[in-house]
Amino acid sequence: MSKTIEIHLSDAQTIMELSQLIQKYDAEIFLKKNVNGSIMEANLKSILGLINLQLQGSDQVTVVCEGPDAKEALEAVENFLKQ
């Protein structure tokens, strides 16, 4: 299950909060971002992966979730990134 979204993060939101939010899901959750023509992919449960993506407001990203609670995980990530 995947969905492409545009990020709208507030200054108060941190990647640590996103990481903590998704730890409760059994699904594997990945984020894909086009950086200068190359697709970068990171496991959202990895803080280092999130840091390397350098997420910014108005970035277009694809969230990919696989597993038993993929739908719920995708909704949680989307809600966080679009605040």
KARAGI-V294222 format. One record per residue. N is the residue number from 0. RES is the residue in one letter. OMEGA is omega in degrees with one decimal (* if undefined). Layout:
# KARAGI-V294222
n=N res=RES omega=OMEGA
n=N res=RES omega=OMEGA
This chain:
# KARAGI-V294222
n=0 res=M omega=179.9
n=1 res=S omega=179.3
n=2 res=K omega=175.8
n=3 res=T omega=-177.9
n=4 res=I omega=172.5
n=5 res=E omega=-176.7
n=6 res=I omega=172.5
n=7 res=H omega=-178.8
n=8 res=L omega=173.1
n=9 res=S omega=179.3
n=10 res=D omega=-177.7
n=11 res=A omega=-177.6
n=12 res=Q omega=178.8
n=13 res=T omega=177.2
n=14 res=I omega=175.6
n=15 res=M omega=178.4
n=16 res=E omega=177.9
n=17 res=L omega=179.6
n=18 res=S omega=179.7
n=19 res=Q omega=-179.5
n=20 res=L omega=-172.8
n=21 res=I omega=-179.2
n=22 res=Q omega=-176.8
n=23 res=K omega=-177.9
n=24 res=Y omega=176.8
n=25 res=D omega=-177.2
n=26 res=A omega=169.1
n=27 res=E omega=-174.7
n=28 res=I omega=-178.6
n=29 res=F omega=176.4
n=30 res=L omega=178.2
n=31 res=K omega=-178.2
n=32 res=K omega=176.9
n=33 res=N omega=179.3
n=34 res=V omega=179.4
n=35 res=N omega=176.7
n=36 res=G omega=177.6
n=37 res=S omega=178.4
n=38 res=I omega=174.6
n=39 res=M omega=-180.0
n=40 res=E omega=178.6
n=41 res=A omega=172.3
n=42 res=N omega=-176.1
n=43 res=L omega=178.0
n=44 res=K omega=178.0
n=45 res=S omega=179.2
n=46 res=I omega=-179.3
n=47 res=L omega=177.5
n=48 res=G omega=178.3
n=49 res=L omega=179.4
n=50 res=I omega=-178.3
n=51 res=N omega=179.7
n=52 res=L omega=179.7
n=53 res=Q omega=-178.5
n=54 res=L omega=179.0
n=55 res=Q omega=176.8
n=56 res=G omega=-178.9
n=57 res=S omega=171.2
n=58 res=D omega=171.7
n=59 res=Q omega=179.7
n=60 res=V omega=173.7
n=61 res=T omega=177.3
n=62 res=V omega=179.9
n=63 res=V omega=-179.7
n=64 res=C omega=178.5
n=65 res=E omega=177.3
n=66 res=G omega=-172.5
n=67 res=P omega=-179.5
n=68 res=D omega=-176.3
n=69 res=A omega=-178.0
n=70 res=K omega=179.6
n=71 res=E omega=179.3
n=72 res=A omega=179.3
n=73 res=L omega=178.8
n=74 res=E omega=-179.8
n=75 res=A omega=179.4
n=76 res=V omega=179.7
n=77 res=E omega=179.4
n=78 res=N omega=-179.8
n=79 res=F omega=-174.3
n=80 res=L omega=-177.5
n=81 res=K omega=-179.3
n=82 res=Q omega=*
